[in-house]
């Protein structure tokens, strides 16, 4: 379906300097395209829609943005950054810089990014508002875990701040104190960040894609399904499962519309909107849940600025609701242009 905008805009697309895509993908393999697929999909689609697009690569120099603003006078920055200066927690500072420059941007605001990136802080806020989250402790780098009695095995160990399933494997689920200490050390050494240890919630893994600022729209609940996992292995989104195409084929991984009763769908959508607002999210986000066999939903993570490449979970869920890829991108631009900071 072709989608052309009536009012083309000048759009500055912010990419990591290593992920600025070529103009054409002809002759390249999926493996070669994968690292910058999102950047290519967005830039290609925006140009197809009629916008004037200026991709710029960033690593640690904000002057690159300043110079691009002065050179191109963009109407909006389309933010595809996930880090700055190699630090995932610095991306909110780039967005703050855009606000200081009074340049509208797509995606989440600095406060929402700050709250959601810290998985412990976001869970404390949600628990205060009686939203179900796994119980947890945080283990700072170079410290050993001291498990309180309330925290029962099995437990799940991951980085406090890293995204993209970094450091997550089947070994992330531990069943005794010795394995807990071993896994915490692994996370410290691999990510150089604190570890969060939380109770493992048995059940189905669901993703809720959402867009909006004040008025929110949620798309079809999406579910992670694995057809050929070893018997007894839990369905979790490991790093290998997320990024290794051969392994995905081997174990039969797919994501699809979740089969939920109307009552459960209404319940998780209502919960998602509460979470989105409590964490001051804007633009778009994907909320990751575990649903227990009893139908209780526990928030695992809130992911502002999720992967929006063509065919990914977020855009597939939107497509399932009749919203095509170009329409998703245009809606993000519209939300960015209309965003007003909340008090």
C-alpha positions in Angstrom: 0.0 0.0 0.0 1.5 3.4 -1.0 1.2 6.2 1.5 2.2 9.7 0.5 2.0 12.7 2.8 0.2 15.9 1.8 2.7 18.1 3.6 6.3 16.8 3.2 8.6 17.7 6.1 12.4 18.0 6.5 13.2 15.1 8.8 16.6 14.7 10.6 17.1 11.0 11.3 19.4 10.4 14.3 21.4 7.1 14.0 24.4 5.6 15.8 27.4 6.4 13.6 27.9 2.7 12.9 24.3 2.2 11.8 23.8 4.8 9.1 22.5 2.5 6.3 23.5 2.5 2.6 21.0 3.9 0.1 20.4 0.4 -1.4 20.4 -3.1 0.1 20.7 -4.8 -3.3 22.9 -7.9 -3.1 23.2 -7.8 0.7 22.3 -10.8 2.9 19.8 -10.7 5.9 22.8 -11.1 8.2 24.6 -8.0 6.6 21.4 -5.9 6.8 20.3 -6.9 10.3 22.5 -4.4 12.3 21.0 -1.4 10.6 17.7 -2.8 9.3 15.6 -0.4 11.5 17.5 2.6 10.2 17.2 1.5 6.6 13.5 0.7 6.9 12.6 4.1 8.5 14.7 6.2 6.1 13.5 4.3 3.1 9.9 4.6 4.1 10.1 8.3 5.0 11.5 9.1 1.6 8.9 6.9 -0.1 6.2 8.9 1.8 7.6 12.1 0.3 9.6 13.5 3.3 13.0 15.1 2.8 15.2 13.0 4.9 18.7 13.8 6.4 20.3 10.8 8.2 23.2 11.7 10.6 25.4 9.4 12.5 26.2 10.1 16.2 28.5 8.7 18.8 29.6 11.2 21.4 29.5 14.7 19.8 26.3 16.8 20.1 27.8 19.3 17.7 26.9 17.0 14.9 23.2 17.6 15.7 23.7 21.4 16.0 25.5 21.5 12.7 22.8 19.4 11.0 20.0 21.7 12.4 21.7 24.8 11.1 22.4 23.2 7.7 19.0 21.6 7.1 16.5 23.5 9.3 14.5 20.3 10.0 10.9 20.3 11.2 11.5 17.3 13.4 14.2 14.8 14.5 13.3 11.1 14.1 15.2 9.6 17.0 16.6 6.1 16.4 19.4 6.3 19.0 19.6 3.7 21.7 22.8 5.0 23.3 25.2 8.0 23.4 29.0 7.7 24.0 28.5 4.0 24.3 26.1 4.3 27.3 22.5 3.2 27.0 21.6 5.6 29.9 22.8 8.7 28.0 20.1 8.6 25.2 17.8 10.7 27.3 20.4 13.4 27.4 20.3 13.6 23.6 16.5 14.1 23.8 17.0 16.8 26.4 19.4 18.5 24.0 16.7 18.4 21.3 14.2 20.0 23.8 16.8 22.7 24.7 17.1 23.4 20.9 13.3 23.4 20.7 13.4 20.9 17.9 10.4 18.4 18.0 11.4 14.8 18.1 9.8 11.4 17.7 9.6 8.8 20.5 9.8 9.1 24.3 10.6 12.2 26.4 13.7 12.4 28.7 11.7 11.7 32.0 10.0 8.6 30.5 13.3 7.3 29.2 15.0 7.9 32.6 12.2 6.1 34.6 11.8 3.1 32.2 15.6 2.5 31.7 16.0 1.8 35.4 14.1 -1.5 35.9 14.2 -1.2 39.7 13.0 2.4 39.8 10.1 1.7 37.4 9.1 -1.3 39.4 9.1 0.7 42.7 6.8 3.3 41.1 4.4 0.7 39.8 4.4 -1.3 43.0 3.5 1.9 44.9 0.4 2.1 42.6 -0.4 -1.6 43.3 0.5 -2.8 39.8 1.8 -6.4 39.8 5.6 -6.6 39.3 8.0 -9.4 40.3 9.7 -8.9 43.7 13.3 -8.1 43.2 16.7 -6.9 44.6 19.5 -5.0 43.0 23.1 -6.1 43.3 25.6 -3.4 42.6 28.7 -4.1 40.6 31.4 -6.1 42.6 28.9 -6.9 45.3 27.6 -10.4 46.2 23.9 -11.1 46.3 22.3 -11.3 49.8 18.9 -12.9 49.1 16.1 -12.0 51.5 13.8 -14.8 52.6 10.9 -13.3 50.8 12.6 -13.8 47.5 12.0 -17.4 46.6 13.5 -19.6 43.8 13.4 -19.8 40.9 14.9 -16.3 40.3 15.7 -14.4 37.1 19.0 -12.5 36.8 19.6 -9.7 34.3 21.2 -6.3 33.8 19.5 -3.4 35.7 19.7 -1.1 32.7 20.7 -2.9 29.5 18.0 -3.7 26.9 17.8 -6.1 23.9 18.1 -9.2 26.1 21.8 -8.5 26.8 23.2 -11.2 29.1 20.0 -13.2 29.1 20.0 -17.0 28.4 18.3 -20.1 29.9 21.0 -19.9 32.6 19.5 -16.6 33.7 17.0 -18.6 35.6 18.6 -19.9 38.8 17.4 -22.4 41.4 19.9 -22.0 44.3 22.2 -19.5 46.0 25.4 -20.8 44.4 24.0 -20.4 40.8 22.6 -17.0 41.8 26.0 -15.7 42.8 27.5 -17.2 39.7 25.0 -15.5 37.4 25.2 -12.1 39.2 29.0 -12.1 38.6 28.4 -13.0 35.0 26.1 -10.0 34.5 28.5 -7.6 36.3 31.4 -8.8 34.1 29.5 -8.8 30.9 27.6 -5.5 31.2 29.6 -3.5 33.8 26.2 -2.6 35.3 24.3 -3.7 38.4 22.2 -6.8 38.3 18.5 -7.1 39.1 17.4 -10.3 40.6 13.7 -10.9 40.4 11.3 -13.7 41.0 10.6 -15.7 37.9 7.0 -15.6 36.8 5.8 -18.8 35.3 3.5 -18.4 32.3 3.1 -16.8 28.8 5.2 -13.9 27.6 3.1 -11.1 26.1 4.0 -7.8 24.5 1.7 -4.8 24.3 2.7 -2.1 21.7 1.4 1.4 22.4 1.4 4.8 20.9 0.3 8.2 22.1 1.0 11.2 24.4 -2.2 12.0 26.3 -4.5 9.9 24.3 -3.2 6.3 24.1 -3.7 3.6 21.5 -2.8 -0.1 22.2 -2.4 -2.6 19.5 -3.2 -6.3 19.4 -1.4 -8.2 22.3 1.5 -10.1 20.9 3.0 -13.4 22.2 6.4 -15.1 22.1 5.9 -18.7 21.0 8.7 -21.3 20.7 7.7 -24.6 19.0 10.7 -26.8 19.6 12.3 -25.9 22.9 13.7 -28.7 25.0 11.1 -30.2 27.3 10.8 -28.2 30.5 12.7 -25.2 29.2 10.8 -21.9 29.9 9.7 -19.6 27.1 11.9 -16.5 27.6 13.4 -14.0 25.2 17.1 -14.9 25.4 19.8 -13.0 23.5 20.4 -15.9 21.2 16.7 -16.3 20.6 16.4 -12.6 19.7 19.4 -12.1 17.4 20.5 -15.6 16.0 18.4 -16.3 12.9 19.6 -19.9 12.6 18.7 -20.6 16.2 15.3 -19.0 15.7 14.7 -21.5 12.8 16.1 -24.4 14.8 13.7 -23.9 17.8 10.8 -22.6 15.8 10.5 -19.2 17.4 7.7 -16.8 16.2 5.6 -14.0 17.6 2.0 -13.7 16.8 -1.3 -12.3 18.0 -2.0 -13.7 21.5 -5.1 -15.8 21.9 -6.8 -14.1 24.9 -10.4 -13.9 26.1 -12.1 -10.5 25.7 -11.9 -10.1 29.4 -8.1 -10.8 29.6 -7.4 -8.5 26.6 -9.4 -5.7 28.2 -7.6 -6.3 31.5 -4.0 -6.1 30.0 -4.9 -3.1 27.8 -6.2 -1.2 30.8 -3.2 -2.1 32.8 -0.8 -1.0 30.0 -2.4 2.4 29.8 -2.0 2.9 33.5 1.7 1.9 33.3 2.3 4.1 30.3 1.0 7.1 32.1 2.6 6.4 35.5 6.0 6.2 33.8 5.4 9.4 31.9 6.0 7.6 28.5 5.3 9.4 25.3 5.5 8.6 21.5 5.6 4.8 21.6 6.6 2.0 23.8 6.3 -1.8 24.1 5.4 -3.3 27.5 6.6 -6.8 28.3 4.4 -9.0 30.5 4.2 -12.5 31.9 0.7 -13.8 32.3 0.3 -16.5 34.9 -2.0 -19.5 34.3 -4.5 -17.8 36.6 -4.7 -14.8 34.3 -2.6 -12.3 36.4 -0.3 -9.9 34.4 3.1 -9.0 35.8 5.1 -6.2 34.1 8.6 -7.3 33.3 9.9 -4.2 31.5 8.6 -1.0 29.9 10.5 -0.3 26.6 10.2 3.2 25.3 11.4 3.7 21.7 11.1 -0.1 20.9 12.3 -1.6 17.6 10.1 -0.2 14.8 11.7 -2.0 11.9 9.3 -3.4 9.3 8.0 -6.8 10.3 9.1 -6.5 14.0 6.7 -7.2 16.9 5.7 -3.5 17.3 4.8 -2.8 13.6 3.3 -6.3 13.2 0.9 -5.7 16.1 0.0 -2.3 14.5 -0.5 -4.0 11.1 -2.8 -6.5 12.7 -5.0 -3.5 13.7 -5.0 -2.3 10.1 -2.3 0.4 10.6 0.4 0.0 7.9 4.1 0.6 8.4 4.2 4.1 6.8 1.2 5.1 8.9 3.0 4.1 12.0 6.0 6.3 11.1 3.7 9.2 10.2 1.8 8.9 13.5 5.1 9.0 15.3 6.0 12.3 13.5 2.5 13.7 14.3 2.9 12.7 18.0 6.4 14.3 18.1 5.2 17.6 16.6 2.3 17.7 19.1 4.1 16.6 22.2 3.9 19.0 25.1 5.9 18.4 28.3 3.8 17.3 31.2 4.0 19.1 34.5 
